[in-house]
């Protein structure tokens, strides 16, 4: 069941063409990084606020991109 895109939380895309672009952008993000994904989506007319929301938030049911302490401490100088 699709809902209109009027509210936050549980929002569903009703525009099939936009949905396909967003899905491709998410794929580019996973494969090539956020910069390429952003450029692709922007080139196809996706509004910047929507691009930010899509690329900044992890997908439903997936882990965040980074966890605390994910980066290793710097190696000691010798």
N, C-alpha and C positions, 0 to 999 in steps of 0.2 A: 504494500500500500504506500502510495506516495502522498506526502503532505505538501502544502504550499510552502514556499521558502520564507514565510513571514516571520518565524520566530526562532529563537536560539534553542539549542538542545533538541536532539532528535530530528533536526532539520534534514530534509531530503531534497535532492536536486530533481527538478521536474523537467528541465531542459536537457534533452538527450545529447545534443551537440556539445553543450557546456560540460555535461557529465563526462563525455568521452575525452574532451580536452583536459579536464581535471585529472582523470585517470592516467592519461599519457604523461601529464606533468608530474604526477606522483611517481610514475615509473622512471622518468628522467631523474628525479630527485634521488631515488634509490640507486640508480645505475651510474649517474654522472655527477650528481651533486646539486645543491640548491640553486647555484648560480645559473646553470644550464636550464634547470626546471623553470626558474623565474623568467629567464629570457624567452623560453618557449611560450609560456603562458601569456606574458606581456605582449609578445608579437601577435598572438591570436586574440588580443583584445580583452583578456580577463582583467578585471579591475584590481589594482594593487592591494587593496584591503582584503580581497578574497584570496589572492595569491599568498599573502602573508598568513592568513588564517589557515590555509591548506598546508603550506610548507612548514609552519611553525609547530603545529599540533601533531602528535603521533596519531596514527589511525586507530579506529576503535579496536580494542582488544590487543593492541601491540604495545610493546614496552617503549618507554621514552628513548629518544636517540642517544642520550648520554645519561649516565648515572653519576652521582657524586663520587668523587675520587677516581673517576675513570682514567684520568691522565696520570701517568707515572711521574713520580718525583724526579727532579733533575739529577743527573749523575754527579757525584762529587768531583770537584776540580782536583787535578793532580799536578 
